[in-house]
Amino acid sequence: MAEKVQYNEDSIKSLDWREHIRLRPGMYIGKLGDGSAQDDGIYVLVKEILDNSIDEHMMGHGRTIEVKISEHKVEVRDYGRGIPLGKVIDCVSKINTGGKYDSGAFQKSVGLNGVGTKAVNALSDYFKVQSYRDGETKVAEFEKGVLVNDQKVGKTSDRNGTKIVFSPDASVFKNYHFIPEYLENQIWNYAYLNAGLTINYNGKKYFSDKGLYDLLSNKVDEEACRYPIIHLKGNDIEVALTHTNQYGEEYYSFVNGQYTTQGGTHLAAFRESIVKTVRDFYKKDYDSADIRQSVVGAIAIRVQEPVFESQTKTKLGSQSVGPDGPTVRTFVNEFLRVELDNYLHKNPKAADALLKRILQSERERKEISGIKKLANERAKKANLHNKKLRDCRVHYDDNKGDEELKNETMLFITEGDSASGSITKSRNVQTQAVFSLRGKPLNCYGMTKKVVYENEEFNLLQHALNIEDGIDGLRYRKIVIATDADVDGMHIRLLIMTYFLQFFPDLVRNGHLFILDTPLFRVRNKKETIYCYSDEERQRAIHKLGGKPEITRFKGLGEISPEEFGGFIGEDIRLEPIILNKETKIADLLKFYMGKNTPDRQNFIIDNLKIEKDLDLGGESKAEEEEIEAA
C-alpha cells in the first residue's frame, strides 16, 4: 500500500520570480529545445530582448539597433530613451514591473507586461543590463537571475539607450547552438515590419523600404508570380499577396511587429477575406481551395492589448482590435473588401492573371478528383493495417494534451526494414512514429499533384502526415528523414526532399522538415565507448582512448543496434533542419538537385558524402563512383 503524503502548511510553497521561471520555463518561453527548430527557446530569448528595442523604435525613439550574436553570447544595443536609471534592476528582475502598463508610453507594443526580460535573466548563465540616459549610465549584472554586481550611477558620453548582454544557461538549454539562418530570418522580419529601422546584425545591415512587399519579393521568384505583388496599406494594417505556380498556400502573419508563426484570428480573417473579395469581384462562387491554391501572402496588423494563446505570442487569440474597436475579422474583411477590390478594378491585367490561376486550379482539381477518390479509399483500407506506419500515441494536431509533448512529436521516414526495425524498437512510443519506405521513391520533379495520388507510397505518406488539405492538421511537429550515410541514402534523401518541396513547400518553409544525424563511427575499448559524427571526432576519440581501440564504421542505420539507437534518438537527438532562407528559390533548388543537370547533382552528393576513401579507412570507392553514375 502506498504511503500517505501529508498535506499541511509545509506543503504550500512560495517561489520567488527567478525560481518559478527556472522551474517552469515552458510557461514563459514555450519549449526549450537545442536550437535545431526555429521556435526553440534560445530564439525566444533573443526575441524578448529585441522586442523591447523595437517598441522604443515604434514610439519614435531610435532608428538603429545593434545586434551581435556569437556561439553562446547575445548582445543587443538600442538607441531609445534608456531604462530610467533608478528602475534598471527592477525592470529586469521584478515580475509586474515595466513601462508597458502605461498605455500612453507604449501604444500597441510587442511586449505585453515586461515578463520576457525577466525570463531571459532567470534563464541565463550571465545577464548584464546597462542603461544610458542623459549623460549618465547604470550597470547591473546577474547570474541565473541572481544579482552579482550592482554598480553605482556613473557619467557617460554614449548616446541614450539600453544595452543587454546574456548567455543562455547551458544547464537549461542542453547542447544548444544558434543556427544563423533562423536568426537572420528573425532580423529580416523586424526590418520588414519597421520601415526606417536599421538593424546591424553581426556587421551586416538589415533594412526594408517597402515592408511586406519586400518580404514577399524575397520569398518568391518574381518570374514565377502570376501577376505583380499586390501591396496594400491602411491604418494599422498592411497586406501583400500574389499567386505563383507552386502547390499549397504560404502565409506570413504579424501582430504589433510579432511574427505569429501559428497564425490566429487575423490570418483566418485574411484567408477568408481573399476568398470573399475575389468571389464578389468576379461575381462567381469559385471553390475556396481554387482561389487560395498557390497564394503567397503576408498580413501585419496593430491592435491594442492583443490577447495571444501562449506567452511566446505565436498565435493571436484576440477577437477585437481594441476596447471599442471592431472585431479583427471585421477589420480585416472591410479593408480587403475595399482595397483589394479597388486594386483589381484598377489593374485589369492582374485581375485577368488571377482569374487564369483560379481556373487552372479548378481544372487540376477536377482532373484528379477521380484518382483522388480511389487513392483515398485505398489509403483508408491501408490505414486499418498500415504496415508502413508505426504510429505514436500523441499527435501535434491533438485538441487537448500536453503542449510540450505535442511539440516533441516526430515521424521518422526510413528506408528498408532493418533501419525501420531498429528505430521502431528503440523509439519513444509516446511521441515518435516511423514510416518505412520500400526502395527508392519516385523522382517527382516537374510532375503534377496527380502523382501523389497515383503513387501508393506518396499517398500513404500524405495520409500519415494528414496534409492532403494543407498543414493545419499536421500530425507530427517534426518530419525526420532518416537515411543511410552512403550514396543511396543521400539520393533517397534528395528524392524525399523533392516530394515535400514540390507539393508541400509550406511544410518546409514552416520548419517541419529535418535530417537525422547519426554517428559514422563507434570507437571503443574495454572501458569506454565514444560515438563520432565526423572524421575529426573519430581522431579525437582515438587520441583520448589511446592504444588501439576498436573502430566500427556504420555504413547503414540497420547496422546500429536498437539499444544503441535509443541513445541517438532520445534526449540528445541531433537533427539538421532543412532551411529555406531569404535567397532560396524553390524552383531553382529543385532544378539543381533533381533536374537534368546530373553532373551538378553528382558533385553535390560527392562533396556532401563522407565516403570511405576520404576517411582513410579503405573501401569501395570504385563501387561508389558506379552508384553515383547510376543515380
C-alpha positions as a printed NumPy array, in Angstrom:
array([[  0.   ,   0.   ,   0.   ],
       [  1.354,   3.436,  -0.983],
       [  2.5  ,   5.684,   1.858],
       [  0.139,   8.597,   2.553],
       [  1.586,  12.037,   1.831],
       [  0.879,  14.674,   4.456],
       [ -0.862,  17.805,   3.167],
       [ -0.298,  20.674,   5.618],
       [  1.225,  24.169,   5.878],
       [  4.63 ,  22.793,   4.878],
       [  3.136,  21.597,   1.558],
       [  2.407,  25.162,   0.45 ],
       [  5.463,  26.733,  -1.187],
       [  6.012,  30.272,  -2.464],
       [  8.664,  30.511,  -5.155],
       [ 10.317,  33.815,  -5.962],
       [ 10.158,  35.066,  -9.587],
       [ 13.528,  33.519, -10.507],
       [ 12.805,  30.083,  -9.045],
       [  9.391,  29.958, -10.707],
       [ 10.773,  30.777, -14.162],
       [ 13.584,  28.243, -13.82 ],
       [ 11.213,  25.551, -12.525],
       [  8.574,  26.168, -15.244],
       [ 10.46 ,  27.742, -18.19 ],
       [  7.883,  26.441, -20.691],
       [  5.252,  28.771, -19.222],
       [  7.382,  31.761, -20.217],
       [  9.273,  30.836, -23.389],
       [  7.481,  27.782, -24.796],
       [  9.608,  24.717, -25.463],
       [ 13.293,  24.587, -24.615],
       [ 14.988,  22.674, -27.46 ],
       [ 18.611,  22.825, -28.598],
       [ 18.237,  25.416, -31.361],
       [ 17.521,  22.993, -34.212],
       [ 13.908,  24.269, -34.526],
       [ 13.075,  27.903, -35.251],
       [ 10.685,  28.175, -32.279],
       [ 13.166,  26.786, -29.728],
       [ 13.639,  28.74 , -26.513],
       [ 17.017,  30.314, -27.31 ],
       [ 15.436,  32.239, -30.217],
       [ 12.567,  33.326, -27.954],
       [ 15.164,  34.792, -25.554],
       [ 16.661,  36.85 , -28.401],
       [ 13.169,  37.929, -29.472],
       [ 12.156,  39.05 , -25.978],
       [ 15.132,  41.435, -25.75 ],
       [ 14.743,  42.697, -29.334],
       [ 11.006,  43.3  , -28.799],
       [ 11.778,  45.936, -26.173],
       [ 14.128,  47.752, -28.561],
       [ 11.515,  47.551, -31.333],
       [  8.894,  49.034, -29.003],
       [ 11.2  ,  52.011, -28.393],
       [ 11.575,  52.489, -32.158],
       [  7.803,  52.28 , -32.662],
       [  7.362,  55.026, -30.091],
       [  9.69 ,  57.232, -32.148],
       [ 12.93 ,  56.706, -30.215],
       [ 15.914,  55.218, -32.03 ],
       [ 16.368,  54.341, -35.706],
       [ 19.189,  51.811, -35.255],
       [ 19.619,  48.607, -33.241],
       [ 22.982,  46.847, -32.91 ],
       [ 22.868,  43.052, -32.549],
       [ 25.864,  40.752, -32.043],
       [ 25.371,  37.015, -31.61 ],
       [ 28.203,  34.524, -31.262],
       [ 28.091,  30.839, -30.399],
       [ 26.895,  31.337, -26.816],
       [ 26.519,  35.092, -26.312],
       [ 23.927,  37.689, -27.359],
       [ 24.374,  41.462, -27.261],
       [ 21.636,  43.98 , -28.134],
       [ 22.138,  47.763, -28.019],
       [ 19.363,  50.187, -28.924],
       [ 19.301,  53.981, -29.035],
       [ 15.925,  54.576, -27.427],
       [ 15.256,  56.501, -24.243],
       [ 17.084,  54.069, -21.958],
       [ 15.512,  52.458, -18.878],
       [ 15.064,  55.058, -16.093],
       [ 18.262,  54.615, -14.052],
       [ 16.542,  54.111, -10.73 ],
       [ 14.47 ,  51.233, -12.126],
       [ 17.136,  49.324, -14.1  ],
       [ 17.336,  46.39 , -11.656],
       [ 13.563,  46.26 , -11.069],
       [ 12.817,  46.175, -14.821],
       [ 14.877,  43.027, -15.361],
       [ 14.229,  41.21 , -12.077],
       [ 10.775,  42.053, -10.722],
       [  7.665,  40.499, -12.234],
       [  4.883,  43.023, -12.912],
       [  7.383,  45.862, -13.234],
       [  7.723,  47.668, -16.566],
       [  6.635,  50.537, -18.751],
       [  4.077,  48.574, -20.787],
       [  1.277,  49.122, -18.263],
       [  1.17 ,  52.855, -19.038],
       [ -0.711,  52.824, -22.343],
       [  0.398,  56.4  , -23.01 ],
       [  4.07 ,  55.389, -23.031],
       [  3.637,  52.246, -25.138],
       [  0.729,  52.089, -27.597],
       [  0.276,  48.771, -29.44 ],
       [  3.576,  47.374, -28.182],
       [  5.032,  43.944, -28.898],
       [  5.848,  43.139, -25.289],
       [  2.768,  42.871, -23.112],
       [  3.76 ,  43.032, -19.5  ],
       [  7.514,  43.019, -19.094],
       [  7.799,  39.317, -18.187],
       [ 10.072,  38.495, -21.135],
       [ 13.215,  40.272, -19.97 ],
       [ 12.907,  38.694, -16.519],
       [ 12.635,  35.245, -18.145],
       [ 15.81 ,  35.913, -20.164],
       [ 17.592,  37.   , -16.985],
       [ 16.489,  33.929, -14.987],
       [ 17.411,  31.519, -17.8  ],
       [ 20.879,  32.947, -18.482],
       [ 24.252,  31.932, -17.053],
       [ 25.189,  35.595, -17.344],
       [ 22.966,  38.649, -17.859],
       [ 24.063,  42.281, -17.993],
       [ 21.866,  45.345, -18.376],
       [ 23.22 ,  48.842, -18.983],
       [ 21.116,  51.965, -19.414],
       [ 22.431,  55.203, -20.898],
       [ 20.309,  58.229, -20.081],
       [ 21.114,  61.919, -20.398],
       [ 24.861,  61.658, -19.776],
       [ 24.583,  59.06 , -17.007],
       [ 24.774,  55.266, -17.044],
       [ 23.801,  52.394, -14.747],
       [ 25.075,  48.779, -14.949],
       [ 23.793,  45.642, -13.217],
       [ 24.973,  42.03 , -13.72 ],
       [ 23.227,  38.775, -12.844],
       [ 23.96 ,  35.026, -12.867],
       [ 20.906,  32.766, -13.297],
       [ 18.754,  35.702, -12.181],
       [ 20.78 ,  36.449,  -9.03 ],
       [ 22.217,  39.975,  -8.798],
       [ 26.021,  39.749,  -8.539],
       [ 27.114,  43.29 ,  -9.438],
       [ 25.178,  46.494,  -8.745],
       [ 27.26 ,  49.438,  -9.951],
       [ 26.571,  52.992,  -8.927],
       [ 25.343,  55.507, -11.484],
       [ 28.28 ,  56.954, -13.419],
       [ 28.948,  59.52 , -16.133],
       [ 28.916,  58.596, -19.866],
       [ 29.286,  60.271, -23.228],
       [ 27.39 ,  57.475, -25.027],
       [ 24.044,  58.118, -26.698],
       [ 20.836,  57.315, -24.804],
       [ 19.573,  53.752, -24.985],
       [ 19.805,  50.3  , -23.431],
       [ 22.331,  47.505, -23.804],
       [ 21.606,  43.897, -22.841],
       [ 24.196,  41.091, -22.883],
       [ 23.304,  37.494, -21.998],
       [ 24.431,  33.882, -22.363],
       [ 21.671,  31.218, -22.264],
       [ 22.062,  28.743, -19.389],
       [ 23.593,  25.54 , -20.782],
       [ 22.019,  23.505, -17.965],
       [ 18.535,  24.557, -19.203],
       [ 19.197,  24.582, -22.975],
       [ 21.206,  21.381, -23.311],
       [ 23.692,  21.155, -26.22 ],
       [ 22.23 ,  24.357, -27.659],
       [ 23.555,  26.131, -30.733],
       [ 22.259,  29.133, -32.685],
       [ 21.511,  28.465, -36.345],
       [ 22.446,  31.642, -38.303],
       [ 19.623,  31.271, -40.841],
       [ 16.975,  31.289, -38.111],
       [ 18.448,  34.426, -36.559],
       [ 18.69 ,  36.1  , -39.963],
       [ 15.018,  35.343, -40.674],
       [ 14.112,  36.854, -37.282],
       [ 16.098,  40.021, -38.015],
       [ 14.63 ,  40.373, -41.526],
       [ 11.078,  40.133, -40.148],
       [ 11.793,  43.008, -37.756],
       [ 13.183,  45.053, -40.673],
       [ 10.183,  44.347, -42.951],
       [  7.748,  45.439, -40.259],
       [  9.515,  48.614, -39.241],
       [ 10.148,  50.97 , -42.14 ],
       [ 13.02 ,  53.314, -41.409],
       [ 14.655,  50.974, -38.878],
       [ 18.189,  49.718, -39.498],
       [ 19.361,  46.602, -37.661],
       [ 23.094,  45.954, -37.735],
       [ 23.455,  42.23 , -37.12 ],
       [ 26.994,  40.828, -36.877],
       [ 28.327,  43.569, -39.15 ],
       [ 25.599,  43.336, -41.81 ],
       [ 22.826,  45.93 , -42.305],
       [ 19.173,  44.867, -42.475],
       [ 16.796,  47.494, -43.807],
       [ 13.491,  47.389, -45.68 ],
       [ 11.991,  50.197, -47.723],
       [  8.683,  48.65 , -48.826],
       [  7.759,  46.481, -45.854],
       [  5.689,  43.391, -46.672],
       [  6.253,  43.933, -50.398],
       [  9.962,  43.36 , -49.773],
       [  9.165,  40.306, -47.655],
       [  7.227,  38.612, -50.462],
       [  9.64 ,  39.651, -53.21 ],
       [ 12.419,  38.   , -51.202],
       [ 10.375,  34.853, -50.571],
       [  9.188,  34.147, -54.124],
       [ 10.811,  34.26 , -57.519],
       [  9.1  ,  37.208, -59.229],
       [  9.314,  35.364, -62.566],
       [  7.098,  32.668, -61.03 ],
       [  4.491,  35.224, -59.882],
       [  1.335,  35.087, -61.991],
       [  0.895,  38.84 , -61.503],
       [  2.917,  41.589, -59.726],
       [  2.791,  41.518, -55.929],
       [ -0.264,  43.401, -54.638],
       [  0.746,  45.674, -51.743],
       [ -1.961,  47.432, -49.713],
       [ -1.538,  49.654, -46.638],
       [ -4.031,  51.257, -44.278],
       [ -4.247,  52.459, -40.701],
       [ -2.885,  49.64 , -38.53 ],
       [ -2.994,  47.102, -41.379],
       [ -0.696,  46.113, -44.245],
       [ -1.057,  43.197, -46.655],
       [  0.825,  41.798, -49.642],
       [ -0.174,  38.879, -51.853],
       [  0.366,  37.159, -55.159],
       [ -0.173,  33.761, -56.786],
       [  2.645,  31.536, -58.021],
       [  2.901,  28.128, -59.675],
       [  3.765,  26.232, -56.506],
       [  1.39 ,  23.953, -54.62 ],
       [ -0.158,  24.812, -51.304],
       [ -0.638,  28.141, -49.539],
       [  2.105,  30.19 , -47.908],
       [  1.441,  32.929, -45.353],
       [  3.406,  35.232, -43.077],
       [  1.361,  36.918, -40.347],
       [  2.288,  39.553, -37.779],
       [  0.67 ,  41.382, -34.869],
       [  2.258,  44.532, -33.437],
       [  5.534,  43.526, -35.092],
       [  5.406,  40.   , -33.662],
       [  5.731,  37.096, -36.153],
       [  2.75 ,  34.871, -35.325],
       [  4.08 ,  31.587, -36.682],
       [  0.849,  29.776, -35.769],
       [ -1.422,  32.457, -37.221],
       [ -4.606,  33.19 , -35.317],
       [ -7.729,  35.301, -35.813],
       [ -6.029,  37.812, -38.157],
       [ -4.682,  35.122, -40.505],
       [ -8.01 ,  33.246, -40.551],
       [ -9.719,  36.535, -41.456],
       [ -7.131,  37.245, -44.181],
       [ -7.652,  33.847, -45.857],
       [-11.422,  34.22 , -45.61 ],
       [-11.334,  37.798, -46.96 ],
       [ -9.283,  36.862, -50.041],
       [-11.937,  34.284, -51.   ],
       [-14.885,  36.573, -50.296],
       [-13.439,  39.589, -52.168],
       [-12.428,  37.507, -55.215],
       [-15.866,  35.866, -55.423],
       [-17.578,  39.262, -55.201],
       [-15.252,  40.794, -57.803],
       [-15.787,  38.047, -60.421],
       [-19.405,  37.526, -59.315],
       [-18.875,  33.776, -59.278],
       [-18.867,  31.274, -56.403],
       [-15.45 ,  29.693, -57.039],
       [-14.29 ,  26.947, -54.687],
       [-12.227,  28.496, -51.873],
       [ -9.439,  25.918, -52.434],
       [ -9.136,  27.015, -56.086],
       [ -8.903,  30.682, -55.111],
       [ -6.259,  30.101, -52.456],
       [ -4.233,  27.444, -54.277],
       [ -0.678,  28.769, -54.825],
       [ -1.295,  32.004, -52.929],
       [  1.649,  33.608, -51.133],
       [  0.531,  36.302, -48.729],
       [  1.549,  38.397, -45.742],
       [ -0.522,  40.393, -43.27 ],
       [  0.516,  42.702, -40.432],
       [ -1.944,  44.385, -38.078],
       [ -1.614,  46.507, -34.966],
       [ -4.135,  46.131, -32.158],
       [ -4.46 ,  47.456, -28.643],
       [ -3.957,  44.962, -25.837],
       [ -3.681,  41.847, -28.022],
       [ -4.55 ,  38.501, -26.455],
       [ -2.248,  35.658, -27.508],
       [ -2.805,  31.964, -26.937],
       [  0.644,  31.494, -25.379],
       [  3.277,  33.539, -23.571],
       [  5.517,  33.32 , -26.664],
       [  2.843,  35.167, -28.697],
       [  2.89 ,  32.842, -31.724],
       [ -0.901,  32.709, -32.185],
       [ -3.335,  35.616, -31.895],
       [ -6.491,  34.899, -29.951],
       [ -7.856,  38.477, -29.882],
       [-11.357,  38.941, -31.205],
       [-11.221,  42.761, -31.402],
       [ -8.637,  45.363, -32.462],
       [ -9.183,  47.471, -29.343],
       [-11.53 ,  48.003, -26.389],
       [-14.038,  49.919, -28.526],
       [-12.952,  48.762, -31.976],
       [-14.395,  46.243, -34.439],
       [-13.555,  42.548, -34.348],
       [-10.31 ,  41.503, -36.018],
       [-12.363,  39.583, -38.564],
       [-14.498,  42.622, -39.483],
       [-11.439,  44.912, -39.538],
       [ -9.527,  42.683, -41.992],
       [-12.638,  41.857, -44.071],
       [-13.588,  45.507, -44.544],
       [-10.054,  46.507, -45.514],
       [ -9.71 ,  43.832, -48.218],
       [-13.304,  44.253, -49.427],
       [-12.497,  47.842, -50.335],
       [ -8.762,  47.922, -51.106],
       [ -8.306,  44.593, -52.921],
       [-11.483,  45.164, -54.93 ],
       [-10.242,  48.655, -55.902],
       [ -6.868,  47.234, -56.912],
       [ -8.403,  44.582, -59.173],
       [-10.633,  47.177, -60.845],
       [ -7.663,  49.491, -61.457],
       [ -5.341,  46.68 , -62.67 ],
       [ -7.25 ,  44.558, -65.221],
       [ -4.082,  42.655, -66.289],
       [ -3.539,  41.462, -62.737],
       [ -7.254,  40.601, -62.452],
       [ -7.063,  38.516, -65.677],
       [ -3.919,  36.701, -64.49 ],
       [ -5.558,  35.936, -61.133],
       [ -8.643,  34.547, -62.875],
       [ -6.483,  32.302, -65.093],
       [ -4.71 ,  30.926, -61.994],
       [ -8.08 ,  30.163, -60.337],
       [ -9.391,  28.418, -63.474],
       [ -6.151,  26.397, -63.761],
       [ -6.503,  25.237, -60.152],
       [-10.132,  24.326, -60.821],
       [ -9.147,  22.239, -63.872],
       [ -6.354,  20.454, -61.992],
       [ -8.671,  19.687, -59.082],
       [-11.329,  18.205, -61.363],
       [ -8.76 ,  16.209, -63.358],
       [ -7.515,  14.368, -60.286],
       [-10.867,  14.068, -58.474],
       [-11.468,  10.511, -59.77 ],
       [ -7.935,   9.323, -58.994],
       [ -8.075,  11.096, -55.639],
       [-11.247,   9.243, -54.644],
       [ -9.759,   5.83 , -55.472],
       [ -6.452,   6.673, -53.79 ],
       [ -8.19 ,   7.843, -50.617],
       [-10.257,   4.639, -50.493],
       [ -7.028,   2.646, -50.829],
       [ -5.381,   4.713, -48.112],
       [ -8.373,   4.235, -45.82 ],
       [ -8.121,   0.454, -46.173],
       [ -4.345,   0.581, -45.715],
       [ -4.702,   2.651, -42.551],
       [ -6.542,  -0.214, -40.877],
       [ -3.447,  -2.374, -41.222],
       [ -0.796,   0.041, -42.433],
       [  2.467,  -1.848, -42.188],
       [  4.396,   1.218, -43.318],
       [  3.384,   3.337, -40.326],
       [  4.202,   2.547, -36.716],
       [  2.305,   5.347, -35.068],
       [  2.828,   7.104, -31.736],
       [  0.212,   7.949, -29.099],
       [  0.462,  11.758, -29.001],
       [ -0.061,  13.907, -32.107],
       [  0.747,  17.525, -32.946],
       [ -2.853,  18.264, -34.005],
       [ -4.46 ,  16.841, -30.842],
       [ -7.035,  19.308, -29.488],
       [ -6.085,  18.554, -25.908],
       [ -2.977,  17.35 , -24.163],
       [  0.446,  18.496, -23.053],
       [  1.797,  21.203, -25.41 ],
       [  5.383,  20.233, -24.635],
       [  4.726,  16.603, -25.601],
       [  2.926,  17.648, -28.794],
       [  5.929,  19.762, -29.784],
       [  8.157,  16.697, -29.387],
       [  6.143,  14.564, -31.856],
       [  8.113,  13.359, -34.853],
       [  7.788,  10.957, -37.761],
       [ 10.947,   9.168, -38.908],
       [ 10.931,   8.366, -42.64 ],
       [ 13.24 ,   5.376, -43.09 ],
       [ 14.422,   3.164, -45.931],
       [ 14.414,  -0.612, -45.688],
       [ 13.273,  -2.973, -42.968],
       [ 16.467,  -3.15 , -40.886],
       [ 16.694,   0.603, -40.225],
       [ 12.986,   0.966, -39.517],
       [ 13.189,  -2.076, -37.238],
       [ 15.969,  -0.582, -35.122],
       [ 14.195,   2.78 , -34.765],
       [ 10.831,   1.12 , -34.064],
       [ 12.286,  -0.972, -31.225],
       [ 14.15 ,   1.926, -29.603],
       [ 11.76 ,   4.861, -30.15 ],
       [  9.6  ,   6.642, -27.594],
       [  6.131,   5.266, -28.418],
       [  4.504,   8.363, -26.901],
       [  5.926,  10.871, -29.387],
       [  7.923,   9.059, -32.11 ],
       [  6.388,   7.351, -35.15 ],
       [  8.087,   5.509, -38.025],
       [  7.155,   5.39 , -41.733],
       [  9.034,   2.799, -43.825],
       [  9.783,   3.362, -47.491],
       [ 10.221,   0.477, -49.902],
       [ 13.249,   1.154, -52.11 ],
       [ 13.874,   4.486, -53.811],
       [ 10.885,   6.853, -54.075],
       [  9.833,   8.255, -57.43 ],
       [ 11.613,  11.408, -58.627],
       [  8.571,  13.689, -58.805],
       [ 10.417,  16.779, -60.052],
       [  8.247,  18.686, -62.542],
       [  5.241,  16.391, -62.039],
       [  1.718,  17.49 , -61.095],
       [ -0.008,  16.595, -57.836],
       [ -1.75 ,  13.773, -59.689],
       [  1.353,  11.666, -58.993],
       [  0.802,  11.974, -55.202],
       [ -2.437,  10.029, -55.585],
       [ -1.191,   7.618, -58.262],
       [  1.899,   6.656, -56.254],
       [  0.844,   4.467, -53.327],
       [  3.795,   5.368, -51.081],
       [  3.384,   9.127, -51.589],
       [ -0.334,   8.878, -50.943],
       [  0.109,   6.831, -47.762],
       [  2.771,   9.261, -46.523],
       [  0.445,  12.193, -47.216],
       [ -2.291,  10.478, -45.186],
       [  0.075,   9.547, -42.361],
       [  1.007,  13.236, -42.062],
       [ -2.604,  14.407, -42.595],
       [ -1.543,  17.166, -45.016],
       [ -3.795,  16.491, -48.007],
       [ -5.744,  19.717, -47.389],
       [ -2.867,  21.8  , -46.027],
       [ -0.656,  21.718, -42.955],
       [ -3.257,  22.88 , -40.409],
       [ -3.899,  19.244, -39.445],
       [ -0.231,  18.136, -39.448],
       [  0.065,  15.173, -37.062],
       [  3.787,  15.48 , -36.209],
       [  5.761,  18.609, -35.3  ],
       [  8.929,  17.249, -36.918],
       [  9.292,  15.139, -40.052],
       [ 12.688,  13.461, -39.88 ],
       [ 14.392,  11.926, -42.91 ],
       [ 16.446,   9.005, -41.574],
       [ 18.531,   7.557, -44.433],
       [ 21.909,   5.855, -44.607],
       [ 25.112,   7.91 , -44.844],
       [ 26.009,   6.475, -48.26 ],
       [ 25.32 ,   7.31 , -51.921],
       [ 21.966,   5.535, -51.992],
       [ 20.934,   7.169, -48.722],
       [ 21.868,  10.628, -49.976],
       [ 19.918,  10.069, -53.19 ],
       [ 16.825,   8.858, -51.306],
       [ 17.106,  11.896, -49.04 ],
       [ 17.049,  14.203, -52.083],
       [ 14.042,  12.361, -53.551],
       [ 12.065,  12.751, -50.303],
       [ 13.034,  16.437, -50.09 ],
       [ 11.863,  16.875, -53.693],
       [  8.464,  15.406, -52.795],
       [  7.974,  17.919, -49.974],
       [  9.409,  20.913, -51.845],
       [  7.352,  20.161, -54.962],
       [  3.968,  19.522, -53.347],
       [  4.139,  20.802, -49.739],
       [  6.605,  23.728, -49.732],
       [  4.81 ,  25.429, -46.815],
       [  5.715,  22.392, -44.676],
       [  9.403,  23.077, -45.338],
       [  9.086,  26.856, -45.034],
       [  7.457,  26.457, -41.624],
       [ 10.436,  24.489, -40.311],
       [  8.936,  20.992, -40.04 ],
       [ 11.486,  19.036, -42.128],
       [ 14.718,  17.67 , -40.609],
       [ 17.513,  15.196, -41.349],
       [ 18.569,  12.725, -38.642],
       [ 22.267,  12.994, -37.883],
       [ 23.546,   9.57 , -36.817],
       [ 27.123,   8.595, -35.913],
       [ 29.512,   7.478, -38.62 ],
       [ 31.829,   5.656, -36.203],
       [ 31.942,   3.834, -32.923],
       [ 35.337,   3.999, -31.2  ],
       [ 35.708,   1.883, -28.061],
       [ 37.967,  -0.01 , -25.725],
       [ 37.022,  -2.188, -22.757],
       [ 36.261,   0.819, -20.541],
       [ 34.616,   3.414, -22.774],
       [ 32.585,   3.789, -25.99 ],
       [ 32.578,   7.034, -27.998],
       [ 30.243,   7.697, -30.934],
       [ 31.631,  10.032, -33.601],
       [ 29.731,  12.106, -36.155],
       [ 32.748,  13.196, -38.224],
       [ 36.297,  12.148, -39.016],
       [ 37.592,  14.906, -36.704],
       [ 35.59 ,  13.431, -33.801],
       [ 36.955,   9.973, -34.67 ],
       [ 40.538,  11.245, -34.498],
       [ 39.873,  12.917, -31.121],
       [ 38.278,   9.722, -29.765],
       [ 41.282,   7.607, -30.86 ],
       [ 43.625,  10.1  , -29.163],
       [ 41.532,  10.12 , -25.988],
       [ 41.267,   6.338, -25.642],
       [ 44.89 ,   5.702, -26.634],
       [ 46.327,   2.353, -27.641],
       [ 44.493,   0.57 , -30.445],
       [ 40.75 ,   0.989, -29.879],
       [ 38.181,  -0.947, -31.882],
       [ 36.745,   1.28 , -34.673],
       [ 33.437,   0.458, -36.348],
       [ 32.23 ,   2.386, -39.416],
       [ 28.422,   2.428, -39.614],
       [ 27.592,   2.148, -43.302],
       [ 23.851,   1.902, -42.748],
       [ 21.365,   2.615, -39.997],
       [ 20.487,  -1.075, -39.906],
       [ 23.972,  -1.81 , -38.529],
       [ 23.189,   0.206, -35.382],
       [ 21.547,  -1.99 , -32.763],
       [ 18.187,  -0.939, -31.262],
       [ 19.88 ,  -0.496, -27.872],
       [ 22.398,   1.935, -29.378],
       [ 19.778,   3.684, -31.499],
       [ 17.842,   4.615, -28.364],
       [ 20.704,   6.96 , -27.424],
       [ 20.729,   8.671, -30.821],
       [ 17.001,   9.435, -30.998],
       [ 16.461,  10.26 , -27.327],
       [ 17.156,  13.427, -25.36 ],
       [ 20.428,  14.093, -27.225],
       [ 18.986,  13.583, -30.722],
       [ 20.865,  15.525, -33.405],
       [ 18.632,  16.984, -36.089],
       [ 19.674,  19.159, -39.021],
       [ 16.796,  21.391, -40.152],
       [ 16.053,  21.937, -43.837],
       [ 16.03 ,  25.738, -44.016],
       [ 14.728,  27.866, -46.848],
       [ 16.283,  31.265, -46.262],
       [ 15.618,  34.627, -47.901],
       [ 17.606,  33.839, -51.039],
       [ 16.235,  30.311, -51.517],
       [ 14.018,  29.917, -54.572],
       [ 12.278,  26.533, -54.559],
       [ 12.14 ,  26.253, -58.363],
       [ 15.919,  26.811, -58.647],
       [ 16.596,  24.415, -55.779],
       [ 14.597,  21.605, -57.38 ],
       [ 16.113,  22.239, -60.795],
       [ 19.628,  21.99 , -59.353],
       [ 19.063,  18.815, -57.351],
       [ 16.588,  16.877, -59.436],
       [ 16.561,  18.396, -62.934],
       [ 18.54 ,  17.209, -65.925],
       [ 21.844,  18.611, -64.632],
       [ 23.136,  15.23 , -63.488],
       [ 26.82 ,  16.331, -63.112],
       [ 25.816,  19.093, -60.645],
       [ 23.891,  16.588, -58.564],
       [ 26.723,  14.078, -58.685],
       [ 29.195,  16.7  , -57.47 ],
       [ 26.837,  17.722, -54.673],
       [ 26.471,  14.124, -53.492],
       [ 30.244,  13.55 , -53.625],
       [ 31.022,  16.823, -51.786],
       [ 28.474,  16.14 , -49.051],
       [ 29.249,  12.481, -48.524],
       [ 31.853,  11.203, -46.092],
       [ 32.906,   8.252, -48.218],
       [ 35.442,   5.617, -47.213],
       [ 38.461,   6.909, -49.144],
       [ 38.054,  10.404, -47.593],
       [ 38.109,   8.828, -44.162],
       [ 41.238,   6.819, -44.853],
       [ 39.634,   3.514, -43.983],
       [ 39.959,   1.884, -47.376],
       [ 36.733,   0.839, -49.088],
       [ 34.72 ,   0.709, -52.224],
       [ 35.473,   4.   , -53.997],
       [ 35.04 ,   2.373, -57.442],
       [ 31.666,   0.894, -56.491],
       [ 30.581,   4.25 , -55.108],
       [ 31.527,   6.008, -58.346],
       [ 29.408,   3.495, -60.252],
       [ 26.494,   4.093, -57.846],
       [ 26.749,   7.842, -58.409],
       [ 26.692,   7.32 , -62.188],
       [ 23.568,   5.169, -61.77 ],
       [ 21.938,   7.82 , -59.562]])
